């Protein structure tokens, strides 16, 4: 099942293309973008996600003439990536076909788009994707998490992390030697590290039970001391946290 992105600055053309792609059983999911700049941002997220990631894109159905960055410009940019998505051009202009195939396009479909002609382009893309060399998927190291620091990737030991703080779609990992920002939601880390003794104490915080020094009760409020930092515990998590700490003791 192909994961597709359709790109066209003319709304009626984009909606028609999305409709036809949705109807093809070989298309598992399809999104739309109104210009090449928006598409490039979406493709960049897909490439960061990796070929097996939740935001991956297999094929882009791309108009040629668009304001600003056009379709050929976008396809040229994609050739600089290690594993770019496949590209199918969908355009009203015959003149750019040679340049399109020079950029390794899978197909060149002329508007108005016929269902049968688009289905052939989808078939070609699906065939190429199915015969592409399989990229080995390596399991992440469960004992370390990679963090970026000044263009250098470092690996922080999970056992050194005292607590985690939510910051939007990111999470800040705190250790005794400093903190690191990673682009992972707090809920993902909660699921991943639950078996390692990390528990939610607040909508903004996870703590590692092994690093909790004190449980404090003061006038109906509950907090924990983690290193030198005192963190508030929400009422809904207080009982579970207390029970876990007692069992750990």
Residue frames relative to the residue before (quaternion, step in Angstrom):
aa qw qx qy qz dx dy dz
X 1.0000 0.0000 0.0000 0.0000 0.00 0.00 0.00
X 0.3088 -0.7786 0.5233 0.1571 3.56 -0.68 1.14
X 0.2563 -0.7108 0.6330 0.1686 3.53 -1.20 0.71
X 0.0854 -0.8599 0.5017 -0.0386 3.55 -0.41 1.28
X 0.1489 -0.7316 0.6550 0.1164 3.51 -1.38 0.44
X 0.1578 -0.7791 0.6025 0.0717 3.59 -0.82 1.04
X 0.0854 -0.8179 0.5689 -0.0080 3.58 -0.81 1.03
X 0.2755 0.7316 -0.5828 0.2216 3.58 -0.69 1.12
X 0.3889 -0.7464 0.4909 0.2253 3.60 -0.86 0.93
X 0.6393 0.4805 -0.3314 0.5005 3.60 1.27 -0.24
X 0.4464 -0.7502 0.4185 0.2505 3.55 -0.41 1.25
X 0.6643 0.4922 -0.3429 0.4459 3.67 0.79 -0.81
X 0.6515 0.5090 -0.3187 0.4635 3.59 0.97 -0.82
X 0.6462 0.5173 -0.3205 0.4605 3.57 0.99 -0.83
X 0.6718 0.4980 -0.3058 0.4551 3.58 0.88 -0.91
X 0.6371 0.5132 -0.3338 0.4683 3.61 1.02 -0.75
X 0.6604 0.5073 -0.3092 0.4593 3.58 0.94 -0.88
X 0.6404 0.5164 -0.3210 0.4693 3.58 0.98 -0.82
X 0.6371 0.5345 -0.3246 0.4506 3.58 0.99 -0.84
X 0.6888 0.4813 -0.2825 0.4626 3.58 0.87 -0.95
X 0.6639 0.4970 -0.3105 0.4645 3.59 0.99 -0.78
X 0.6125 0.5476 -0.3430 0.4553 3.59 1.01 -0.76
X 0.6906 0.5030 -0.2781 0.4391 3.57 1.03 -0.81
X 0.6098 0.5545 -0.3606 0.4366 3.60 1.20 -0.31
X 0.4274 -0.7445 0.4467 0.2520 3.64 -0.60 1.07
X 0.6249 0.5431 -0.3497 0.4385 3.61 1.20 -0.28
X 0.6176 0.5077 -0.3391 0.4959 3.57 1.31 -0.15
X 0.2593 -0.7964 0.5295 0.1345 3.56 -0.53 1.17
X 0.7774 -0.0794 0.0661 0.6204 3.57 1.08 -0.75
X 0.0272 -0.7922 0.6097 0.0066 3.56 -1.16 0.61
X 0.1291 -0.7678 0.6254 0.0528 3.54 -1.05 0.89
X 0.3163 -0.7442 0.5548 0.1958 3.56 -1.27 0.33
X 0.0823 -0.7630 0.6387 0.0560 3.55 -1.23 0.59
X 0.4148 -0.7614 0.4573 0.1977 3.57 -0.92 0.96
X 0.7931 0.0465 -0.0704 0.6032 3.59 1.24 -0.06
X 0.6785 -0.5276 0.3335 0.3874 3.55 -1.29 0.35
X 0.6099 0.5559 -0.3610 0.4343 3.59 1.08 -0.61
X 0.6423 0.4996 -0.3086 0.4926 3.57 0.99 -0.86
X 0.6469 0.5256 -0.3133 0.4551 3.57 0.99 -0.85
X 0.6459 0.5254 -0.3255 0.4481 3.59 0.96 -0.84
X 0.6293 0.5183 -0.3375 0.4705 3.58 1.01 -0.76
X 0.6685 0.4959 -0.3027 0.4643 3.58 0.94 -0.89
X 0.6636 0.4962 -0.3099 0.4661 3.60 0.94 -0.83
X 0.6121 0.5474 -0.3503 0.4505 3.59 1.03 -0.72
X 0.6393 0.5044 -0.3249 0.4809 3.59 1.00 -0.79
X 0.6384 0.5335 -0.3230 0.4510 3.57 1.02 -0.81
X 0.6773 0.4858 -0.2967 0.4662 3.58 0.94 -0.86
X 0.6214 0.5193 -0.3366 0.4805 3.58 1.11 -0.65
X 0.6406 0.5404 -0.3133 0.4465 3.57 1.11 -0.75
X 0.4254 -0.7029 0.4644 0.3305 3.58 1.16 -0.61
X 0.6682 -0.5491 0.3264 0.3814 3.60 -1.19 0.50
X 0.7298 0.3639 -0.2337 0.5295 3.59 1.18 -0.41
X 0.4760 0.7166 -0.4097 0.3034 3.57 1.30 0.01
X 0.6615 -0.5447 0.3447 0.3833 3.58 -1.23 0.36
X 0.7356 0.3917 -0.2355 0.5000 3.61 1.17 -0.41
X 0.3336 0.7821 -0.4761 0.2244 3.59 1.27 0.21
X 0.1500 -0.7526 0.6359 0.0821 3.57 -1.24 0.65
X 0.3022 -0.7770 0.5309 0.1518 3.58 -0.84 1.00
X 0.8184 0.0186 0.0550 0.5718 3.58 0.95 -0.90
X 0.2038 -0.7614 0.6075 0.0984 3.55 -1.13 0.83
X 0.1970 -0.7470 0.6270 0.1009 3.57 -0.88 1.03
X 0.0405 -0.8863 0.4482 -0.1091 3.49 -0.11 1.42
X 0.3622 -0.6940 0.5828 0.2181 3.55 -0.91 0.98
X 0.4619 -0.6849 0.4842 0.2881 3.60 -1.16 0.50
X 0.8096 0.2600 -0.1308 0.5098 3.57 0.47 -1.19
X 0.1880 0.7436 -0.6125 0.1911 3.53 -0.57 1.29
X 0.5695 -0.5971 0.4211 0.3766 3.61 -1.08 0.55
X 0.7722 0.2736 -0.2362 0.5225 3.56 -1.10 0.72
X 0.8049 -0.0937 0.1362 0.5699 3.55 -0.77 -1.08
X 0.1841 -0.8073 0.5476 0.1205 3.63 -0.59 1.06
X 0.7477 -0.4374 0.2679 0.4218 3.53 -1.32 0.13
X 0.6477 0.5109 -0.3222 0.4644 3.59 1.00 -0.77
X 0.6141 0.5388 -0.3411 0.4651 3.58 1.06 -0.76
X 0.6648 0.5040 -0.3045 0.4597 3.57 0.92 -0.94
X 0.6572 0.5064 -0.3145 0.4613 3.59 0.91 -0.90
X 0.6310 0.5291 -0.3289 0.4623 3.58 1.05 -0.76
X 0.6386 0.5202 -0.3217 0.4670 3.58 1.01 -0.78
X 0.6594 0.5343 -0.3112 0.4275 3.56 0.98 -0.86
X 0.5993 0.5731 -0.3750 0.4146 3.60 1.09 -0.56
X 0.6245 0.5513 -0.3432 0.4340 3.60 1.22 -0.30
X 0.6030 0.5503 -0.3635 0.4488 3.59 1.26 -0.16
X 0.5972 -0.5978 0.4061 0.3479 3.55 -1.18 0.63
X 0.8126 0.0610 0.0035 0.5797 3.61 0.89 -0.90
X 0.0177 0.8364 -0.5472 0.0264 3.62 0.48 1.13
X 0.5637 -0.5618 0.4560 0.3983 3.60 -1.22 0.27
X 0.5763 -0.5452 0.4661 0.3917 3.54 -1.28 0.29
X 0.2371 -0.7760 0.5716 0.1219 3.58 -1.18 0.59
X 0.0460 -0.7415 0.6692 0.0148 3.54 -1.03 0.97
X 0.2603 -0.7656 0.5654 0.1624 3.59 -0.71 1.04
X 0.0696 -0.7636 0.6418 0.0125 3.54 -1.04 0.91
X 0.2145 0.8096 -0.4943 0.2330 3.57 -0.16 1.28
X 0.4783 -0.6512 0.5095 0.2958 3.55 -1.31 0.37
X 0.6790 0.5020 -0.2681 0.4637 3.62 1.26 -0.19
X 0.3478 -0.7543 0.5257 0.1834 3.56 -0.81 1.06
X 0.5832 0.6792 -0.3454 0.2816 3.56 1.14 -0.71
X 0.7240 0.4740 -0.2497 0.4345 3.60 1.12 -0.54
X 0.3662 0.7791 -0.4636 0.2098 3.59 1.26 0.05
X 0.6544 0.5162 -0.3270 0.4455 3.60 0.88 -0.88
X 0.6681 0.4890 -0.2990 0.4745 3.58 0.90 -0.91
X 0.6276 0.5466 -0.3360 0.4409 3.58 1.05 -0.77
X 0.7084 0.4406 -0.2744 0.4783 3.59 0.85 -0.89
X 0.5565 0.5687 -0.3921 0.4617 3.60 1.21 -0.38
X 0.6944 0.4375 -0.2534 0.5121 3.57 1.21 -0.58
X 0.5594 -0.6594 0.3545 0.3558 3.59 1.27 0.53
X 0.2241 0.7797 -0.5512 0.1951 3.59 1.02 0.72
X 0.4964 -0.6551 0.4903 0.2899 3.55 -1.11 0.75
X 0.7919 -0.0907 0.1153 0.5928 3.58 0.99 -0.86
X 0.2374 -0.7423 0.6144 0.1230 3.53 -1.37 0.36
X 0.0514 -0.8338 0.5481 -0.0422 3.56 -0.15 1.36
X 0.2902 -0.7773 0.5378 0.1497 3.56 -0.80 1.02
X 0.3953 -0.6763 0.5699 0.2482 3.54 -1.20 0.69
X 0.5088 -0.1699 -0.8439 0.0094 1.56 -2.16 1.24
X 0.4870 -0.7055 0.4476 0.2544 3.51 -0.91 1.02
X 0.2144 -0.7540 0.6083 0.1242 3.55 -0.88 1.00
X 0.5967 -0.6045 0.3970 0.3476 3.55 -0.99 0.86
X 0.6810 0.4984 -0.2966 0.4471 3.58 0.88 -0.96
X 0.6636 0.5040 -0.3117 0.4566 3.59 0.99 -0.81
X 0.6481 0.4976 -0.3204 0.4792 3.59 1.01 -0.76
X 0.6161 0.5535 -0.3418 0.4441 3.58 1.04 -0.76
X 0.6272 0.5246 -0.3339 0.4690 3.59 1.08 -0.70
X 0.6406 0.5138 -0.3229 0.4706 3.59 1.01 -0.77
X 0.6359 0.5134 -0.3212 0.4785 3.57 1.01 -0.81
X 0.6310 0.5397 -0.3348 0.4455 3.59 0.98 -0.84
X 0.6598 0.5086 -0.3082 0.4593 3.57 0.93 -0.90
X 0.6597 0.5044 -0.3077 0.4645 3.57 0.95 -0.88
X 0.6596 0.5088 -0.3090 0.4588 3.58 0.94 -0.89
X 0.6455 0.5209 -0.3180 0.4592 3.58 1.01 -0.81
X 0.6645 0.4964 -0.3015 0.4703 3.58 0.94 -0.87
X 0.6630 0.5017 -0.3136 0.4587 3.57 0.95 -0.84
X 0.6858 0.4933 -0.3019 0.4418 3.59 0.93 -0.80
X 0.7235 0.4116 -0.2493 0.4950 3.60 1.14 -0.54
X 0.4410 0.6882 -0.4661 0.3387 3.59 1.26 0.02
X 0.5784 -0.5857 0.4237 0.3781 3.61 -1.04 0.67
X 0.4626 -0.6814 0.4978 0.2718 3.53 -0.95 0.89
X 0.2919 -0.7429 0.5787 0.1672 3.55 -0.91 0.95
X 0.4149 -0.7216 0.4807 0.2757 3.59 -0.57 1.04
X 0.2774 -0.7504 0.5801 0.1533 3.53 -0.96 0.92
X 0.1773 -0.7998 0.5686 0.0748 3.55 -0.56 1.18
X 0.4392 -0.6837 0.5142 0.2743 3.55 -0.86 0.91
X 0.4872 -0.6606 0.4735 0.3195 3.61 -0.92 0.80
X 0.5544 -0.5866 0.4751 0.3505 3.53 -1.21 0.61
X 0.3392 -0.7793 0.4812 0.2147 3.64 -0.46 1.10
X 0.6827 0.5100 -0.2876 0.4372 3.60 1.18 -0.44
X 0.7677 0.2548 -0.1459 0.5696 3.60 1.25 -0.24
X 0.1661 -0.7536 0.6238 0.1244 3.55 -1.29 0.41
X 0.3937 -0.7307 0.4997 0.2478 3.63 -0.80 0.94
X 0.0397 -0.7715 0.6349 0.0120 3.56 -1.06 0.82
X 0.3654 -0.7222 0.5469 0.2143 3.56 -1.14 0.71
X 0.0495 0.7889 -0.6079 0.0749 3.55 -0.91 0.96
X 0.8389 -0.1449 0.0587 0.5213 3.56 -0.32 1.28
X 0.7261 -0.4305 0.2417 0.4786 3.56 1.00 0.82
X 0.6495 0.4670 -0.3103 0.5137 3.58 1.30 0.04
X 0.3012 -0.7405 0.5720 0.1837 3.58 -0.95 0.87
X 0.0628 -0.7776 0.6255 0.0114 3.54 -0.82 1.06
X 0.3111 -0.7468 0.5613 0.1745 3.54 -1.20 0.54
X 0.1803 -0.8049 0.5628 0.0531 3.53 -0.48 1.29
X 0.4301 -0.6942 0.5137 0.2631 3.57 -0.86 0.95
X 0.4939 -0.6698 0.4679 0.2975 3.58 -0.84 0.99
X 0.6393 0.5457 -0.3304 0.4295 3.60 1.02 -0.74
X 0.6463 0.5185 -0.3212 0.4586 3.61 1.21 -0.40
X 0.5829 0.5934 -0.3741 0.4101 3.60 1.24 -0.32
X 0.2903 -0.7829 0.5310 0.1443 3.56 -0.66 1.13
X 0.7780 -0.1559 0.1153 0.5976 3.58 0.99 -0.82
X 0.3038 -0.7381 0.5844 0.1462 3.52 -1.34 0.43
X 0.1624 -0.8011 0.5741 0.0484 3.55 -0.93 0.99
X 0.3984 -0.7147 0.5227 0.2392 3.59 -0.84 0.97
X 0.0417 0.7628 -0.6443 0.0359 3.54 -1.08 0.88
X 0.7798 -0.2406 0.1027 0.5688 3.54 0.28 1.34
X 0.7926 -0.2019 0.1973 0.5405 3.57 -0.79 -1.08
X 0.6371 0.5035 -0.3197 0.4882 3.58 1.29 0.02
X 0.2110 -0.7380 0.6179 0.1702 3.53 -1.35 0.10
X 0.2544 -0.7487 0.5909 0.1595 3.57 -1.04 0.78
X 0.2388 -0.7764 0.5749 0.0983 3.53 -0.72 1.17
X 0.1634 -0.8002 0.5725 0.0721 3.58 -0.69 1.07
X 0.0102 -0.7581 0.6520 -0.0038 3.53 -1.06 0.89
X 0.6787 -0.4747 0.3505 0.4371 3.58 -1.27 0.07
X 0.7259 0.4354 -0.2343 0.4782 3.58 1.19 -0.50
X 0.7815 -0.2375 0.1534 0.5562 3.61 1.22 0.07
X 0.4212 -0.6900 0.5239 0.2684 3.55 -1.28 -0.29
X 0.1680 -0.7771 0.6030 0.0654 3.54 -1.26 0.54
X 0.2987 -0.7512 0.5646 0.1661 3.56 -1.00 0.87
X 0.0252 -0.7909 0.6113 -0.0103 3.58 -0.87 0.99
X 0.4438 -0.6953 0.5011 0.2617 3.56 -1.14 0.69
X 0.4382 0.6373 -0.4962 0.3944 3.54 0.50 1.26
X 0.4404 -0.6952 0.4857 0.2946 3.64 -0.76 0.89
X 0.6133 -0.5702 0.4043 0.3677 3.56 -1.14 0.64
X 0.6356 0.5465 -0.3386 0.4274 3.61 0.99 -0.79
X 0.6231 0.5347 -0.3394 0.4590 3.59 1.09 -0.68
X 0.6739 0.4773 -0.2951 0.4806 3.57 0.93 -0.87
X 0.5943 0.5619 -0.3651 0.4447 3.59 1.08 -0.66
X 0.6815 0.4684 -0.2884 0.4827 3.60 0.90 -0.89
X 0.6851 0.5145 -0.2861 0.4291 3.57 0.91 -0.94
X 0.8075 0.3144 -0.1266 0.4828 3.58 0.94 -0.89
X 0.3335 0.7562 -0.5055 0.2477 3.60 1.21 0.20
X 0.6960 0.4754 -0.2808 0.4589 3.59 0.91 -0.88
X 0.6603 0.4895 -0.3041 0.4816 3.58 1.27 -0.23
X 0.6498 -0.5721 0.3059 0.3961 3.57 1.24 0.33
X 0.4922 0.6179 -0.4599 0.4055 3.59 1.17 0.48
X 0.0309 -0.8084 0.5875 -0.0202 3.57 -0.85 0.97
X 0.4804 -0.6457 0.5151 0.2949 3.53 -1.17 0.67
X 0.0896 -0.7980 0.5940 0.0477 3.59 -0.87 0.94
X 0.7745 0.0738 0.0031 0.6283 3.56 1.29 -0.34
X 0.6278 -0.5374 0.3754 0.4196 3.60 -1.12 0.39
X 0.7356 0.4058 -0.2316 0.4904 3.60 1.18 -0.43
X 0.7976 0.3243 -0.1476 0.4866 3.61 1.15 -0.28
X 0.1183 -0.6898 0.7059 0.1085 3.47 -1.37 0.67
X 0.0956 -0.7786 0.6136 0.0904 3.57 -1.11 0.59
X 0.4039 -0.6584 0.5745 0.2707 3.53 -1.27 0.55
X 0.4687 -0.7117 0.4413 0.2813 3.59 -0.54 1.16
X 0.6377 0.5586 -0.3393 0.4077 3.59 1.00 -0.77
X 0.7184 0.4357 -0.2435 0.4846 3.58 1.21 -0.49
X 0.4988 0.6358 -0.4432 0.3879 3.60 1.25 0.07
X 0.2261 -0.8071 0.5360 0.1006 3.57 -0.62 1.18
X 0.8104 0.0224 0.0287 0.5848 3.59 1.02 -0.78
X 0.2116 -0.7031 0.6609 0.1553 3.50 -1.34 0.56
X 0.0949 -0.8348 0.5423 -0.0009 3.56 -0.54 1.17
X 0.1022 -0.7583 0.6420 0.0489 3.53 -1.10 0.87
X 0.1122 0.7985 -0.5774 0.1280 3.56 -0.70 1.09
X 0.8419 -0.1510 0.0548 0.5152 3.56 -0.52 1.26
X 0.7675 -0.3882 0.1951 0.4713 3.55 0.87 0.94
X 0.6490 0.4714 -0.3336 0.4952 3.60 1.23 -0.08
X 0.2312 -0.7665 0.5887 0.1111 3.54 -1.14 0.71
X 0.0555 0.7810 -0.6202 0.0475 3.56 -1.02 0.81
X 0.2551 -0.7395 0.5957 0.1826 3.55 -1.30 0.25
X 0.3240 -0.7059 0.5934 0.2112 3.52 -1.22 0.59
X 0.0161 -0.7794 0.6246 -0.0467 3.55 -0.65 1.21
X 0.7798 -0.0600 -0.0155 0.6230 3.56 -0.18 1.26
X 0.7582 -0.2963 0.2496 0.5245 3.55 -0.68 -1.12
X 0.6254 0.5659 -0.3214 0.4305 3.58 1.28 -0.01
X 0.2493 -0.7545 0.5921 0.1339 3.55 -0.97 0.94
X 0.1014 -0.8139 0.5721 0.0040 3.57 -0.74 1.12
X 0.4583 -0.6909 0.4955 0.2590 3.54 -0.97 0.91
X 0.2179 -0.7489 0.6123 0.1294 3.58 -1.10 0.80
X 0.3940 -0.7212 0.5097 0.2547 3.58 -0.74 0.97
X 0.6492 -0.5543 0.3568 0.3794 3.56 -1.15 0.60
X 0.6702 0.5236 -0.3093 0.4255 3.59 0.96 -0.83
X 0.7314 0.4063 -0.2363 0.4940 3.60 1.18 -0.51
X 0.4764 0.7243 -0.4203 0.2677 3.59 1.22 -0.32
X 0.6841 0.4915 -0.3061 0.4435 3.63 0.79 -0.96
X 0.6629 0.5038 -0.3142 0.4561 3.60 0.88 -0.93
X 0.6533 0.5156 -0.3188 0.4536 3.58 0.93 -0.87
X 0.6520 0.5170 -0.3203 0.4528 3.58 0.89 -0.89
X 0.6581 0.5094 -0.3089 0.4605 3.59 0.95 -0.89
X 0.6550 0.5144 -0.3118 0.4573 3.58 0.95 -0.84
X 0.6678 0.4956 -0.3033 0.4651 3.57 0.96 -0.85
X 0.6400 0.5217 -0.3280 0.4589 3.58 1.02 -0.76
X 0.6651 0.4884 -0.3085 0.4731 3.58 0.96 -0.84
X 0.6377 0.5285 -0.3250 0.4564 3.55 1.05 -0.74
X 0.6442 0.5186 -0.3188 0.4631 3.57 1.06 -0.75
